[in-house]
Amino acid sequence: MLDTDLDDIHPLFAGAPSTTEFKKLRKRIVRQTREAIEQYGMIERGSRWLVCLSGGKDSYTLLAVLYELKWRGLLPVELLACNLDQGQPGFPSTVLPKFLEDMGVPHRVEYQDTYSVVKEKVPAGRTYCALCSRLRRGNLYRIAREEGCSAVVLGHHRDDILETFFMNLFHGGRLATMPPKLVNEEGDLFVYRPLAHVAEADCEKFAKSLNYPIIPCDLCGSQDGLQRQQVKQILDQWEKNSPGRRQVMFRALTNVRPSHMLDPKLFDFAGLALGTAKIDQISEDIPKLR
């Protein structure tokens, strides 16, 4: 079904290029999103999702692809788009409401001045991202509860997940990243990342091809020397030297072997006895460890 050429199916796809390149891009993003949704068990039939829109390329891509999957009958959930206006100076507050109204997308726009809080609480020279993210997430959880949603849906993509992994590795001393699916601390909401398998470059090409009105982040985006920017530069250089490196590293995150790591909470090293190891757990192309 995903291999069938289709005309525009929703106002979100109005003016979509008819080029073969764009059709392949669209199919790839839809396929990868569908795979993530199915692989990580995101669908609860009849549930309601709060789809969070920042006005960036990723959230526009997320919204469009979810609507395409819904149209295809592959996503039997109700979608409510949501933008949290955080009070950043110069933020074009009319852009997203007008866009969503023109597209006929059910939505809620909420104003909460978290910008002033972040500026007040974060010392000079420190990054805003952590506090800004916590305040934004708390408000989105509240909105989801008020709207009867069971899930908060975010536009983080494959590259966000990789960058977070290396930030935790380099600066946090742990192997962890953004999971595609989790339950919030209160235990009453899912958090989904359906674009987990989608490359950032594909989101950028998709949003630009459809001329979505991109709104830059003027808070954290205005800061220099962020850890995430540094990690991104490292990954960019690796990708330049070895094209496809990002995808290989991402695949590694889906193929973890606790017995070949060093965390005794994940694998019972103390209880490991001779004659109990499963040799077939080790790939044939990797030398067996003794």
C-alpha angles and dihedrals in degrees: 000000000000090000093063116105109237136189119231108307100185137018086255086072097045110138094013111169115257093214121125089235093059093044090054091047092050093048092048094052093045092048094048092047092049090049092053093047092051098038094052097038100242100153122096105172112241095013126133123237127203103216108202117218123193095172092251128126093260097054092046089052091048093052094047095047094047089053091050091051089048091051090051090054092245097113111050096185136103116250126212115182116215133190121190110207102206097191098253111168111259094013107155095234095180097055101079097038090052092045093050093046091050090049093049091236117154106239150161125214116199127191117211120157098223089144092076091048092052093047091049098045103039114080119234112277095023123110121257098211102092097051093037090053093049093050092046093047092049091054093046091052090052092049092048090054092047091051095046094246122155096199140040108213120205133192100229111141137198094281093051088054093049093047091050090050092055093043088056090045096048101034108016102044094228141098104240141117143168107305117218089233132023142150118242121245092261089055096228104099138050121222113210132190105189093173091062092120096041122101119235090232090059092051090051094049092046096050093044092048090057094042094234112181100255116206114200122218106249095185111059091010089065094059124094127215098028115168090234091054091051092050090047090054090052092050091046090054092048090049091049092051094042114021111215094030093122092057092048091052092046090051088054089061088060093049106056120162110200091191089062096049129072105245112114089193089066100039130030100235092160091056095047110118135183113275094023101086116106106228091191089068088074117081115242091234093058119077111249112252119231 
